[in-house]
Structures are given as C-alpha cells and as structure tokens.
Amino acid sequence: MVGHSGGGAVATQLAEAISERVIGVAYLAGMMLPSGTGFSEVVAEMVDDYPEASGIGPYLEWEAGGQVSRVPAHAIRDIFLQDISDEIAQQAIPRFGPQAEGSRALVPYWKPERFGQIPRLYLEARKDRSVVLPVQRRMQQLVPGAQIVSLNTGHVPQVAAPGAVANALTTFAIH
C-alpha cells in the first residue's frame, strides 16, 4: 500500500483495518503518524522552531463553512510542484481539487499487533515545502522502524523522480 502526503494517514488506517492483506506500507512524503495523533499536532509542536512546518496551511482557501479546502494554483506551483517543469506543472495543477477537512485531518488509530507489525518504507522528500523535511523526520522518530529512502525532490516525488520512486517501491516490495 502506498500513501502520498495526507494519504499516508489513510494508508495507515486501512492497513490497520486489513493488516492480514497488507505486505507493507510505503509513505511518499506522507503522514506516518503515531496512533491517535493528527498531523496538525506534529506541526504545532514544531512550528516555533520551524515556521516553514506550516507548509500549505497558510495558503488554503476554505469553502462550505470550513469543511472543504482548496489550494490556489500559485500555491500548488510554489509549494507542491516547485521542482517540476512548467509543462508538467501546468498539466498537473488542474488535477488538484477540493479536499474535505475530514480526510485532510484524519487521525489514524492503530494497534502494535496489527499495523505496528507491517513493514514500512518512508520516502522522504528533502526539498518538500508542504511536509517539510524536519516534520518528515519527526514522524520517522515518532513511528520508528521504517526503512528510509531519501530523495532530492519536492512534495511530489512520484512526478519529479518517478524512476527513483519506482525503484524504491520495487526493492521494498520484493524484500
């Protein structure tokens, strides 16, 4: 199972629910969180020392009474896709849609004997401006035991370095 960004919390929760069917979980600059901890809690503990830890948060535009957020195109380009060519970025930007707050703020709950026993891979994105590297490394400390692969990319390594991501995932899956 692979979770990118906030999809990491979703992958964790799904792996907990069906752990007997999951051989591993890979996080691509993803939210690999301790049980019962939300991403906003990790950011809140770090933002004084790392103001950039707020990532995309200050750019969110809220709709539906605060239940849905949207990222404006300029922030998508500057925060998510800064290391992607203009041509690819212009193709990708329209694919970013609104996100329900319930999914963005998902807090995973897991047990050591279920999700806690599943092998994990964390692909850190060293140039990430959304889930900045100090936050990624803090999550790695909070949920130890993951194999770590460090990539010199921004927030979307699967687009910026697809070969490196595919190689890391393949190596993880066969071992």
C-alpha positions in Angstrom: 0.0 0.0 0.0 1.3 3.5 -0.9 0.2 6.7 0.7 1.3 10.2 -0.5 1.1 13.2 1.7 -2.2 13.0 3.7 -2.8 9.7 2.0 -0.3 8.3 4.5 -2.8 8.6 7.3 -5.4 6.9 5.1 -2.9 4.1 4.2 -2.1 3.6 7.9 -5.8 3.3 8.9 -6.6 1.0 6.0 -3.5 -1.2 6.8 -4.8 -1.4 10.4 -8.2 -2.5 9.2 -7.0 -5.2 6.8 -3.5 -5.9 8.1 -3.7 -9.6 7.2 -3.9 -8.5 3.5 -1.1 -5.9 3.5 2.5 -6.8 3.0 3.9 -3.3 3.5 3.1 0.4 3.6 5.1 3.0 1.8 4.9 6.7 2.6 5.8 9.2 -0.1 6.4 12.4 1.9 3.5 11.0 3.8 1.8 11.4 7.1 3.2 8.4 9.1 1.6 9.2 12.4 1.6 7.7 15.8 -1.8 6.2 16.8 -4.2 8.9 18.0 -2.0 11.7 16.7 -3.0 14.1 14.0 -0.6 15.8 11.5 -1.7 19.2 12.9 -0.4 18.1 16.4 3.0 17.2 14.9 3.2 20.6 13.1 2.1 22.5 16.2 4.9 21.1 18.2 7.5 22.1 15.6 6.3 25.4 14.1 8.0 27.6 16.6 11.4 26.2 15.7 10.5 25.6 12.0 8.0 28.2 10.8 8.0 26.5 7.4 6.4 23.5 9.1 3.0 25.1 8.4 3.5 24.0 4.8 0.4 24.5 2.7 -1.7 25.5 5.6 -1.5 29.3 5.2 -2.5 29.1 1.5 -5.7 27.1 2.0 -8.9 28.7 0.8 -11.9 27.5 2.8 -15.4 26.7 1.5 -18.6 25.1 2.9 -18.2 26.7 6.3 -14.7 25.4 6.8 -15.5 21.8 5.8 -13.7 21.9 2.4 -10.3 23.5 1.5 -8.8 24.3 -1.9 -5.3 25.2 -2.8 -4.9 28.1 -5.3 -2.9 27.4 -8.4 0.1 29.7 -7.5 0.5 27.8 -4.2 0.2 24.4 -5.9 3.1 25.5 -8.2 5.2 27.1 -5.4 4.6 24.6 -2.6 3.8 21.2 -4.2 5.4 21.4 -7.7 8.4 23.7 -7.4 10.8 21.1 -8.8 8.7 20.1 -11.7 9.0 21.5 -15.2 6.5 24.2 -16.2 5.0 22.0 -18.8 4.3 19.1 -16.4 3.2 21.5 -13.6 0.6 23.1 -16.0 -0.8 19.7 -16.7 -0.9 18.7 -13.0 -2.4 21.9 -11.5 -5.9 21.4 -12.8 -5.9 17.9 -11.2 -5.8 19.3 -7.7 -9.3 19.6 -6.4 -11.0 20.5 -3.2 -10.4 18.3 -0.1 -12.8 17.6 2.6 -11.5 18.6 6.0 -12.4 15.2 7.5 -10.0 13.5 5.2 -7.3 16.1 5.5 -7.4 16.0 9.3 -7.7 12.2 9.6 -6.2 10.9 12.8 -5.1 7.2 12.4 -5.7 4.8 15.3 -3.7 1.6 15.1 -2.5 -1.3 17.3 1.1 -2.5 17.6 0.0 -6.1 16.8 -1.7 -5.1 13.5 -0.4 -2.1 11.6 2.6 -2.0 14.0 3.9 -5.3 12.6 3.7 -4.3 9.0 6.9 -3.4 7.2 7.1 0.3 6.4 9.1 2.4 3.9 9.4 6.1 4.2 10.4 8.0 1.0 11.4 11.4 2.3 11.4 14.4 0.0 14.3 16.6 1.0 13.0 19.7 -0.8 9.4 19.3 0.2 7.7 22.7 1.0 4.5 21.1 2.2 5.5 18.3 4.6 8.9 19.9 5.2 11.9 17.6 6.0 12.1 18.3 9.7 8.4 17.3 10.0 9.1 14.2 8.0 12.0 13.2 10.2 10.0 13.9 13.3 7.3 11.5 12.1 10.0 8.9 11.4 11.1 9.3 15.1 7.6 9.0 16.4 6.9 5.9 14.4 10.3 4.1 14.3 11.2 1.1 12.3 10.5 2.2 8.7 13.2 1.8 6.1 14.1 5.3 4.9 14.9 6.3 1.3 15.9 10.0 0.9 15.1 11.7 -2.4 16.2 15.1 -3.5 12.7 16.2 -4.6 9.8 18.4 -3.6 6.4 17.2 -2.4 5.5 15.1 -5.4 8.5 12.7 -5.8 6.4 10.3 -7.9 6.3 13.0 -10.6 9.7 14.6 -10.0 11.7 11.4 -9.8 9.4 8.5 -11.0 12.3 6.1 -11.6 13.8 6.5 -8.1 10.3 6.1 -6.6 9.6 3.0 -8.7 13.0 1.5 -7.8 12.5 2.2 -4.0 9.0 0.7 -4.1 10.1 -2.3 -6.1 13.0 -3.0 -3.8 10.8 -2.7 -0.7 8.1 -5.0 -2.2 10.5 -7.8 -3.1 12.3 -7.8 0.3 
